Amino acid sequence: MNTAQRARFELDKAVELLNKRLPGLDFSIGYAYGGARLERRAGSVDVSPRGTKREILAYVHAMLQGIDTARQADA
């Protein structure tokens, strides 16, 4: 697996986890113009700015950490 494939694999897994944590919001990754972007509803709602796969992966990880923090605060 090369670096680009690995980045895409990690990004897909992170988005899968995000969808499990926030069911019904239907997150996905849109690829265009040489970059990636986190989207909802098959691209009808932009969630993140366009960036590299690694930048979007960091964005998704930040969202997951925020979800975990909020849930711990509620517990």
N, CA, C and O atoms as a GROMACS GRO file, in nm:
protein
  300
    1MET      N    1   0.086  -0.118   0.000
    1MET     CA    2   0.000   0.000   0.000
    1MET      C    3   0.091   0.124   0.000
    1MET      O    4   0.175   0.140   0.089
    2ASN      N    5   0.074   0.210  -0.098
    2ASN     CA    6   0.156   0.331  -0.103
    2ASN      C    7   0.097   0.440  -0.012
    2ASN      O    8  -0.009   0.421   0.048
    3THR      N    9   0.166   0.551  -0.004
    3THR     CA   10   0.126   0.658   0.089
    3THR      C   11  -0.012   0.714   0.057
    3THR      O   12  -0.092   0.737   0.148
    4ALA      N   13  -0.041   0.737  -0.071
    4ALA     CA   14  -0.172   0.791  -0.110
    4ALA      C   15  -0.285   0.693  -0.077
    4ALA      O   16  -0.391   0.733  -0.030
    5GLN      N   17  -0.260   0.565  -0.102
    5GLN     CA   18  -0.362   0.463  -0.071
    5GLN      C   19  -0.384   0.454   0.079
    5GLN      O   20  -0.497   0.440   0.126
    6ARG      N   21  -0.277   0.463   0.154
    6ARG     CA   22  -0.288   0.455   0.300
    6ARG      C   23  -0.366   0.574   0.356
    6ARG      O   24  -0.450   0.557   0.444
    7ALA      N   25  -0.338   0.692   0.304
    7ALA     CA   26  -0.410   0.812   0.349
    7ALA      C   27  -0.559   0.798   0.320
    7ALA      O   28  -0.642   0.832   0.404
    8ARG      N   29  -0.592   0.749   0.202
    8ARG     CA   30  -0.734   0.732   0.167
    8ARG      C   31  -0.800   0.626   0.256
    8ARG      O   32  -0.913   0.644   0.300
    9PHE      N   33  -0.728   0.516   0.282
    9PHE     CA   34  -0.780   0.411   0.370
    9PHE      C   35  -0.808   0.466   0.509
    9PHE      O   36  -0.914   0.442   0.566
   10GLU      N   37  -0.711   0.540   0.566
   10GLU     CA   38  -0.728   0.597   0.700
   10GLU      C   39  -0.843   0.697   0.703
   10GLU      O   40  -0.920   0.702   0.799
   11LEU      N   41  -0.856   0.777   0.598
   11LEU     CA   42  -0.964   0.875   0.590
   11LEU      C   43  -1.099   0.805   0.582
   11LEU      O   44  -1.194   0.846   0.650
   12ASP      N   45  -1.109   0.702   0.501
   12ASP     CA   46  -1.235   0.626   0.490
   12ASP      C   47  -1.274   0.564   0.623
   12ASP      O   48  -1.391   0.566   0.661
   13LYS      N   49  -1.176   0.509   0.696
   13LYS     CA   50  -1.205   0.450   0.828
   13LYS      C   51  -1.249   0.556   0.928
   13LYS      O   52  -1.340   0.531   1.008
   14ALA      N   53  -1.187   0.673   0.926
   14ALA     CA   54  -1.224   0.780   1.017
   14ALA      C   55  -1.366   0.829   0.989
   14ALA      O   56  -1.441   0.857   1.083
   15VAL      N   57  -1.402   0.841   0.862
   15VAL     CA   58  -1.537   0.885   0.826
   15VAL      C   59  -1.639   0.777   0.864
   15VAL      O   60  -1.750   0.809   0.906
   16GLU      N   61  -1.602   0.652   0.850
   16GLU     CA   62  -1.690   0.543   0.895
   16GLU      C   63  -1.717   0.553   1.044
   16GLU      O   64  -1.830   0.536   1.088
   17LEU      N   65  -1.613   0.582   1.122
   17LEU     CA   66  -1.628   0.599   1.267
   17LEU      C   67  -1.714   0.722   1.299
   17LEU      O   68  -1.797   0.718   1.389
   18LEU      N   69  -1.693   0.831   1.225
   18LEU     CA   70  -1.773   0.952   1.244
   18LEU      C   71  -1.921   0.923   1.219
   18LEU      O   72  -2.007   0.971   1.293
   19ASN      N   73  -1.950   0.846   1.115
   19ASN     CA   74  -2.090   0.810   1.086
   19ASN      C   75  -2.150   0.721   1.195
   19ASN      O   76  -2.271   0.727   1.219
   20LYS      N   77  -2.068   0.638   1.260
   20LYS     CA   78  -2.117   0.556   1.371
   20LYS      C   79  -2.145   0.642   1.494
   20LYS      O   80  -2.240   0.616   1.567
   21ARG      N   81  -2.063   0.743   1.517
   21ARG     CA   82  -2.080   0.830   1.634
   21ARG      C   83  -2.195   0.928   1.616
   21ARG      O   84  -2.260   0.968   1.713
   22LEU      N   85  -2.220   0.968   1.492
   22LEU     CA   86  -2.328   1.063   1.462
   22LEU      C   87  -2.420   1.003   1.356
   22LEU      O   88  -2.421   1.048   1.241
   23PRO      N   89  -2.498   0.900   1.393
   23PRO     CA   90  -2.582   0.833   1.294
   23PRO      C   91  -2.686   0.927   1.232
   23PRO      O   92  -2.738   1.017   1.298
   24GLY      N   93  -2.713   0.904   1.107
   24GLY     CA   94  -2.815   0.982   1.038
   24GLY      C   95  -2.764   1.107   0.969
   24GLY      O   96  -2.838   1.170   0.894
   25LEU      N   97  -2.637   1.144   0.992
   25LEU     CA   98  -2.585   1.265   0.929
   25LEU      C   99  -2.517   1.236   0.795
   25LEU      O  100  -2.495   1.329   0.716
   26ASP      N  101  -2.484   1.111   0.766
   26ASP     CA  102  -2.437   1.067   0.635
   26ASP      C  103  -2.316   1.145   0.584
   26ASP      O  104  -2.324   1.214   0.483
   27PHE      N  105  -2.203   1.135   0.656
   27PHE     CA  106  -2.080   1.200   0.614
   27PHE      C  107  -2.012   1.119   0.505
   27PHE      O  108  -2.023   0.996   0.502
   28SER      N  109  -1.943   1.186   0.415
   28SER     CA  110  -1.865   1.121   0.311
   28SER      C  111  -1.752   1.214   0.270
   28SER      O  112  -1.748   1.330   0.311
   29ILE      N  113  -1.661   1.164   0.189
   29ILE     CA  114  -1.551   1.244   0.137
   29ILE      C  115  -1.575   1.268  -0.010
   29ILE      O  116  -1.600   1.176  -0.087
   30GLY      N  117  -1.568   1.394  -0.048
   30GLY     CA  118  -1.579   1.431  -0.189
   30GLY      C  119  -1.441   1.465  -0.242
   30GLY      O  120  -1.366   1.538  -0.177
   31TYR      N  121  -1.408   1.414  -0.359
   31TYR     CA  122  -1.279   1.440  -0.421
   31TYR      C  123  -1.300   1.518  -0.549
   31TYR      O  124  -1.377   1.476  -0.636
   32ALA      N  125  -1.233   1.631  -0.561
   32ALA     CA  126  -1.240   1.712  -0.682
   32ALA      C  127  -1.126   1.813  -0.682
   32ALA      O  128  -1.077   1.852  -0.576
   33TYR      N  129  -1.085   1.854  -0.799
   33TYR     CA  130  -0.982   1.958  -0.814
   33TYR      C  131  -0.853   1.925  -0.739
   33TYR      O  132  -0.785   2.015  -0.689
   34GLY      N  133  -0.820   1.797  -0.731
   34GLY     CA  134  -0.696   1.756  -0.667
   34GLY      C  135  -0.699   1.758  -0.516
   34GLY      O  136  -0.594   1.745  -0.452
   35GLY      N  137  -0.814   1.773  -0.457
   35GLY     CA  138  -0.824   1.776  -0.311
   35GLY      C  139  -0.942   1.695  -0.261
   35GLY      O  140  -1.014   1.633  -0.339
   36ALA      N  141  -0.960   1.698  -0.132
   36ALA     CA  142  -1.070   1.625  -0.068
   36ALA      C  143  -1.146   1.721   0.022
   36ALA      O  144  -1.095   1.827   0.060
   37ARG      N  145  -1.269   1.684   0.055
   37ARG     CA  146  -1.352   1.766   0.143
   37ARG      C  147  -1.451   1.674   0.215
   37ARG      O  148  -1.504   1.580   0.155
   38LEU      N  149  -1.474   1.702   0.343
   38LEU     CA  150  -1.576   1.630   0.418
   38LEU      C  151  -1.712   1.689   0.382
   38LEU      O  152  -1.731   1.810   0.386
   39GLU      N  153  -1.805   1.601   0.347
   39GLU     CA  154  -1.938   1.644   0.303
   39GLU      C  155  -2.045   1.564   0.376
   39GLU      O  156  -2.018   1.461   0.438
   40ARG      N  157  -2.166   1.614   0.368
   40ARG     CA  158  -2.284   1.542   0.416
   40ARG      C  159  -2.382   1.530   0.302
   40ARG      O  160  -2.383   1.610   0.208
   41ARG      N  161  -2.466   1.427   0.313
   41ARG     CA  162  -2.572   1.404   0.214
   41ARG      C  163  -2.519   1.401   0.071
   41ARG      O  164  -2.569   1.471  -0.017
   42ALA      N  165  -2.417   1.318   0.050
   42ALA     CA  166  -2.360   1.294  -0.083
   42ALA      C  167  -2.316   1.423  -0.152
   42ALA      O  168  -2.332   1.438  -0.273
   43GLY      N  169  -2.260   1.515  -0.075
   43GLY     CA  170  -2.205   1.636  -0.133
   43GLY      C  171  -2.296   1.756  -0.134
   43GLY      O  172  -2.255   1.863  -0.179
   44SER      N  173  -2.418   1.742  -0.086
   44SER     CA  174  -2.508   1.857  -0.089
   44SER      C  175  -2.478   1.957   0.022
   44SER      O  176  -2.523   2.072   0.015
   45VAL      N  177  -2.403   1.915   0.126
   45VAL     CA  178  -2.364   2.005   0.236
   45VAL      C  179  -2.213   1.993   0.257
   45VAL      O  180  -2.164   1.884   0.289
   46ASP      N  181  -2.140   2.103   0.240
   46ASP     CA  182  -1.996   2.103   0.265
   46ASP      C  183  -1.973   2.121   0.415
   46ASP      O  184  -2.027   2.212   0.476
   47VAL      N  185  -1.891   2.033   0.473
   47VAL     CA  186  -1.862   2.040   0.615
   47VAL      C  187  -1.724   2.102   0.639
   47VAL      O  188  -1.705   2.178   0.734
   48SER      N  189  -1.629   2.070   0.554
   48SER     CA  190  -1.493   2.122   0.570
   48SER      C  191  -1.450   2.195   0.444
   48SER      O  192  -1.510   2.178   0.337
   49PRO      N  193  -1.345   2.276   0.456
   49PRO     CA  194  -1.287   2.332   0.335
   49PRO      C  195  -1.213   2.222   0.259
   49PRO      O  196  -1.181   2.118   0.316
   50ARG      N  197  -1.186   2.245   0.132
   50ARG     CA  198  -1.110   2.148   0.054
   50ARG      C  199  -0.964   2.151   0.098
   50ARG      O  200  -0.908   2.258   0.123
   51GLY      N  201  -0.903   2.032   0.106
   51GLY     CA  202  -0.763   2.022   0.145
   51GLY      C  203  -0.705   1.890   0.101
   51GLY      O  204  -0.767   1.817   0.024
   52THR      N  205  -0.587   1.859   0.150
   52THR     CA  206  -0.527   1.729   0.121
   52THR      C  207  -0.600   1.622   0.203
   52THR      O  208  -0.674   1.654   0.296
   53LYS      N  209  -0.577   1.496   0.168
   53LYS     CA  210  -0.638   1.388   0.246
   53LYS      C  211  -0.592   1.393   0.391
   53LYS      O  212  -0.671   1.368   0.483
   54ARG      N  213  -0.465   1.424   0.412
   54ARG     CA  214  -0.413   1.434   0.549
   54ARG      C  215  -0.478   1.549   0.626
   54ARG      O  216  -0.508   1.534   0.744
   55GLU      N  217  -0.499   1.662   0.561
   55GLU     CA  218  -0.564   1.775   0.628
   55GLU      C  219  -0.708   1.741   0.666
   55GLU      O  220  -0.754   1.776   0.774
   56ILE      N  221  -0.779   1.673   0.577
   56ILE     CA  222  -0.918   1.635   0.606
   56ILE      C  223  -0.920   1.528   0.714
   56ILE      O  224  -1.012   1.525   0.797
   57LEU      N  225  -0.822   1.438   0.714
   57LEU     CA  226  -0.812   1.338   0.820
   57LEU      C  227  -0.795   1.406   0.956
   57LEU      O  228  -0.859   1.366   1.053
   58ALA      N  229  -0.710   1.508   0.963
   58ALA     CA  230  -0.693   1.584   1.088
   58ALA      C  231  -0.824   1.652   1.128
   58ALA      O  232  -0.857   1.657   1.246
   59TYR      N  233  -0.898   1.704   1.031
   59TYR     CA  234  -1.027   1.769   1.056
   59TYR      C  235  -1.126   1.668   1.116
   59TYR      O  236  -1.195   1.699   1.214
   60VAL      N  237  -1.133   1.548   1.057
   60VAL     CA  238  -1.225   1.444   1.107
   60VAL      C  239  -1.183   1.400   1.246
   60VAL      O  240  -1.268   1.381   1.333
   61HIS      N  241  -1.052   1.382   1.269
   61HIS     CA  242  -1.005   1.343   1.403
   61HIS      C  243  -1.040   1.448   1.507
   61HIS      O  244  -1.076   1.414   1.620
   62ALA      N  245  -1.031   1.576   1.471
   62ALA     CA  246  -1.070   1.683   1.563
   62ALA      C  247  -1.219   1.674   1.596
   62ALA      O  248  -1.259   1.694   1.710
   63MET      N  249  -1.301   1.645   1.496
   63MET     CA  250  -1.444   1.628   1.521
   63MET      C  251  -1.469   1.512   1.616
   63MET      O  252  -1.550   1.524   1.708
   64LEU      N  253  -1.400   1.400   1.594
   64LEU     CA  254  -1.418   1.283   1.680
   64LEU      C  255  -1.375   1.313   1.824
   64LEU      O  256  -1.441   1.270   1.918
   65GLN      N  257  -1.265   1.386   1.840
   65GLN     CA  258  -1.221   1.424   1.975
   65GLN      C  259  -1.322   1.516   2.042
   65GLN      O  260  -1.347   1.504   2.162
   66GLY      N  261  -1.380   1.607   1.965
   66GLY     CA  262  -1.483   1.696   2.020
   66GLY      C  263  -1.606   1.619   2.064
   66GLY      O  264  -1.665   1.650   2.168
   67ILE      N  265  -1.646   1.520   1.986
   67ILE     CA  266  -1.761   1.436   2.023
   67ILE      C  267  -1.731   1.362   2.152
   67ILE      O  268  -1.814   1.358   2.243
   68ASP      N  269  -1.610   1.301   2.160
   68ASP     CA  270  -1.572   1.227   2.281
   68ASP      C  271  -1.569   1.319   2.403
   68ASP      O  272  -1.617   1.280   2.510
   69THR      N  273  -1.515   1.438   2.388
   69THR     CA  274  -1.507   1.533   2.499
   69THR      C  275  -1.647   1.573   2.546
   69THR      O  276  -1.673   1.579   2.666
   70ALA      N  277  -1.735   1.601   2.453
   70ALA     CA  278  -1.871   1.640   2.488
   70ALA      C  279  -1.944   1.526   2.559
   70ALA      O  280  -2.018   1.549   2.654
   71ARG      N  281  -1.923   1.405   2.514
   71ARG     CA  282  -1.990   1.291   2.578
   71ARG      C  283  -1.936   1.266   2.718
   71ARG      O  284  -2.011   1.228   2.807
   72GLN      N  285  -1.805   1.286   2.738
   72GLN     CA  286  -1.747   1.270   2.870
   72GLN      C  287  -1.797   1.377   2.966
   72GLN      O  288  -1.817   1.350   3.084
   73ALA      N  289  -1.817   1.497   2.915
   73ALA     CA  290  -1.868   1.606   2.999
   73ALA      C  291  -2.012   1.581   3.043
   73ALA      O  292  -2.054   1.622   3.151
   74ASP      N  293  -2.088   1.513   2.957
   74ASP     CA  294  -2.228   1.482   2.988
   74ASP      C  295  -2.241   1.365   3.086
   74ASP      O  296  -2.344   1.349   3.151
   75ALA      N  297  -2.137   1.284   3.094
   75ALA     CA  298  -2.144   1.162   3.178
   75ALA      C  299  -2.131   1.192   3.324
   75ALA      O  300  -2.136   1.100   3.407
   0.00000   0.00000   0.00000
